[in-house]
Amino acid sequence: MSALLTQQAIVDYLSSLPGYPYNPEVDAAFSAELLADFPGVDVLEQIKAFRCHHDGDPAKAFKSLRPAIRRWLTSARRFDQPF
C-alpha cells in the first residue's frame, strides 16, 4: 500500500473512533507525522490495537487521544511487537 493510501486509511480510521476529536486537516497532518516518526511500525494496525485494548472506546480512558496514540506507537516501536 502506498504511503498516501496508508495515510488516508489512517485518517479514515481515526474518524471512526468513538469520542475521537476528528478534524480532517489536523488528522491529515497527524497521520503524516506518525508515518514519518514511526517508519518501522504498522501505524494503522497499532491504532486498531489501541482501540481494541481500550474496549473499543479509548476516549473514556484518555483526556487527549492524539498524545495517547503517540505514546502507544512509541511503546510499539520500543518493544517491536504488537500489543
BAVO-582209 format. One line per field, with one value per residue: x, y, z of N, C-alpha, C in turn; residue in three letters. Coordinates in pm, 1 decimal. Last residue first. Example, Ala and Ser with C-alpha at 12.3 -4.5 7.8 and 13.67 -1.06 7.14 Angstrom:
! residues 2
n_xx = 1285.0:1319.0
n_yy = -225.0:-569.0
n_zz = 708.0:780.0
ca_xx = 1367.0:1230.0
ca_yy = -106.0:-450.0
ca_zz = 714.0:780.0
c_xx = 1290.0:1320.0
c_yy = 3.0:-330.0
c_zz = 787.0:780.0
residuo = ser:ala
***
This chain:
! residues 83
n_xx = 64.3:338.1:679.1:886.6:911.9:933.7:708.0:510.5:568.1:502.1:231.6:138.8:203.3:29.8:-215.7:-203.0:-206.2:-477.5:-662.7:-685.9:-780.0:-870.8:-1075.9:-1275.3:-1156.7:-1143.8:-1339.5:-1269.2:-1117.8:-853.1:-759.7:-880.1:-730.8:-474.9:-511.9:-549.4:-299.5:-152.0:-238.1:-137.9:144.2:369.0:691.5:911.6:859.9:737.4:740.1:590.2:342.0:283.6:259.6:35.2:-153.1:-150.8:-245.7:-500.9:-594.5:-628.5:-819.7:-1042.9:-1069.5:-1212.5:-1161.9:-1332.3:-1560.6:-1476.3:-1322.0:-1345.4:-1131.3:-925.7:-974.8:-912.5:-641.0:-545.7:-601.1:-433.7:-184.7:-201.2:-203.9:52.5:220.4:58.5:86.4
n_yy = -501.3:-614.5:-514.3:-349.6:-193.5:54.1:61.9:55.7:293.1:473.6:418.1:513.8:786.2:854.6:810.0:1012.3:1245.9:1204.7:1208.7:1326.5:1180.7:837.3:652.1:714.0:691.5:424.5:193.4:-72.5:-149.1:-82.0:-258.6:-159.2:78.3:-31.2:-178.0:34.9:146.7:-63.9:-61.1:193.6:162.0:-54.4:86.4:207.6:486.4:704.2:959.1:934.7:853.1:1075.8:1278.6:1189.7:1210.4:1490.6:1591.0:1479.2:1589.2:1859.5:1835.4:1693.4:1596.6:1426.4:1337.4:1037.2:903.6:613.6:642.3:723.4:882.0:695.2:578.2:789.2:822.6:571.7:586.9:797.5:673.5:468.5:620.3:735.3:512.0:218.7:-118.1
n_zz = 2047.2:1840.8:1890.7:1977.1:2195.2:2065.4:1902.7:2099.2:2237.0:2036.0:2006.8:2255.2:2232.0:2019.1:2145.8:2337.0:2180.6:2077.2:2295.0:2612.8:2828.7:2816.0:2840.4:2664.5:2418.7:2340.7:2295.2:2260.4:2484.4:2449.4:2263.4:2031.8:1994.6:1962.8:1729.0:1550.8:1572.0:1462.1:1198.0:1121.8:1155.3:1188.6:1211.1:1109.7:1119.9:1284.4:1174.9:938.8:1039.1:1202.0:1008.1:871.8:1079.9:1122.1:878.7:892.0:1129.9:1062.4:855.7:980.3:1300.6:1574.2:1856.7:1934.1:2014.1:1835.3:1522.5:1261.8:1205.7:1205.7:954.0:780.3:845.6:757.5:485.6:413.3:456.1:265.7:33.1:58.0:54.9:-84.2:0.0
ca_xx = 8.5:202.7:576.6:891.4:900.9:1031.6:841.3:514.2:583.1:637.5:323.1:117.1:267.6:175.6:-179.3:-212.1:-84.9:-360.3:-629.7:-646.7:-830.9:-773.4:-954.8:-1310.9:-1185.0:-1030.8:-1371.3:-1336.8:-1256.1:-936.3:-707.8:-922.7:-877.3:-501.1:-482.2:-657.0:-414.8:-131.5:-265.9:-281.2:68.4:245.3:571.0:915.0:870.6:738.8:807.0:729.6:411.6:300.9:363.0:162.9:-121.6:-116.0:-109.2:-416.7:-564.6:-538.4:-689.0:-975.6:-1060.3:-1172.9:-1190.0:-1211.2:-1508.2:-1574.2:-1301.1:-1445.0:-1263.6:-936.3:-994.4:-1046.7:-736.4:-531.7:-662.8:-578.9:-220.0:-189.9:-319.9:-65.9:216.5:140.8:0.0
ca_yy = -517.6:-560.6:-617.2:-413.6:-336.9:13.2:66.9:-48.3:163.5:473.6:387.3:374.0:704.7:866.6:728.7:872.7:1210.1:1211.6:1084.6:1366.6:1316.1:945.1:632.1:704.8:827.1:482.0:333.6:-3.2:-194.3:3.7:-267.3:-288.1:82.2:67.4:-248.9:-63.1:226.7:-27.9:-178.9:164.1:261.2:-52.6:43.2:61.9:417.5:561.9:937.4:979.3:768.9:942.3:1287.4:1203.1:1079.0:1398.1:1622.6:1452.3:1446.4:1822.7:1896.2:1648.1:1720.4:1425.5:1474.7:1098.1:1009.4:680.1:612.2:627.8:945.0:789.8:500.4:729.9:932.3:611.9:479.9:815.7:794.1:435.9:536.2:821.2:598.0:339.7:0.0
ca_zz = 2180.8:1860.2:1882.3:1846.2:2220.7:2165.8:1842.1:1995.8:2303.8:2092.5:1897.2:2218.0:2336.0:2002.8:2029.9:2380.7:2256.3:1989.1:2225.2:2478.2:2807.7:2796.9:2920.7:2805.9:2468.0:2414.5:2324.7:2152.2:2468.2:2534.2:2400.5:2087.1:2012.5:2067.9:1854.0:1570.3:1615.5:1602.8:1281.2:1118.3:1231.2:1110.7:1281.8:1123.1:991.0:1320.1:1303.3:932.3:941.2:1260.6:1111.7:800.1:1023.1:1230.9:922.3:775.9:1126.1:1172.0:832.0:857.3:1223.6:1433.4:1810.1:1880.5:2100.1:1922.6:1664.6:1310.9:1202.1:1317.5:1076.2:778.7:867.7:898.4:564.8:403.7:531.1:407.9:65.9:51.1:173.9:-92.9:0.0
c_xx = -123.8:155.3:440.1:796.7:899.7:1029.4:945.2:651.3:591.4:665.5:468.5:216.9:255.9:250.1:-29.0:-173.8:-85.8:-230.2:-505.1:-595.8:-803.7:-841.4:-858.2:-1187.1:-1224.2:-1056.6:-1259.2:-1368.1:-1334.7:-1085.8:-793.8:-880.7:-926.7:-650.2:-509.3:-636.9:-535.4:-245.7:-248.0:-315.1:-80.4:146.2:452.7:791.3:868.6:748.2:821.2:805.8:558.8:377.2:389.6:279.2:9.8:-76.7:-61.5:-270.1:-488.4:-498.5:-587.3:-836.2:-981.8:-1178.8:-1146.7:-1243.8:-1382.9:-1506.3:-1404.5:-1428.9:-1372.5:-1075.2:-1008.9:-1074.3:-878.8:-632.1:-656.4:-652.8:-371.3:-230.9:-319.8:-192.8:92.4:124.3:90.1
c_yy = -585.9:-585.2:-552.9:-532.0:-418.9:-136.7:14.7:-53.6:50.0:341.2:386.9:333.0:556.0:782.8:735.7:778.4:1064.6:1183.4:1092.6:1243.3:1362.1:1078.1:750.4:698.4:825.9:621.2:398.6:142.7:-112.6:-22.6:-187.4:-301.0:-45.7:72.8:-158.9:-140.1:135.6:59.2:-148.0:44.9:228.4:34.2:47.7:2.8:264.8:475.8:790.5:945.3:806.1:850.0:1150.8:1207.3:1082.3:1261.5:1525.7:1479.0:1404.2:1675.9:1853.4:1706.4:1684.6:1563.9:1494.6:1237.1:1078.3:783.7:684.9:593.8:853.7:853.1:591.9:653.0:878.0:721.8:513.0:709.1:814.7:555.2:498.3:743.1:685.9:424.2:123.2
c_zz = 2172.5:2002.4:1899.9:1835.5:2092.4:2187.5:1940.5:1930.0:2202.0:2162.0:1943.3:2108.3:2303.7:2106.8:2005.7:2266.5:2304.0:2065.5:2137.1:2403.4:2664.6:2775.6:2916.1:2895.6:2615.4:2469.4:2405.8:2176.1:2366.4:2510.7:2498.1:2233.1:2079.4:2099.2:1974.6:1700.7:1636.5:1654.8:1428.9:1206.7:1233.9:1188.2:1184.4:1187.3:1001.2:1193.6:1341.3:1060.4:930.4:1166.1:1173.8:898.7:945.5:1174.2:1030.2:812.2:1001.4:1159.8:937.6:835.3:1097.4:1370.0:1664.8:1825.3:2049.3:2012.8:1750.2:1459.4:1257.1:1321.7:1198.4:907.6:872.8:931.1:714.2:484.7:528.7:492.6:213.8:84.6:175.1:33.4:0.0
residuo = phe:pro:gln:asp:phe:arg:arg:ala:ser:thr:leu:trp:arg:arg:ile:ala:pro:arg:leu:ser:lys:phe:ala:lys:ala:pro:asp:gly:asp:his:his:cys:arg:phe:ala:lys:ile:gln:glu:leu:val:asp:val:gly:pro:phe:asp:ala:leu:leu:glu:ala:ser:phe:ala:ala:asp:val:glu:pro:asn:tyr:pro:tyr:gly:pro:leu:ser:ser:leu:tyr:asp:val:ile:ala:gln:gln:thr:leu:leu:ala:ser:met
***
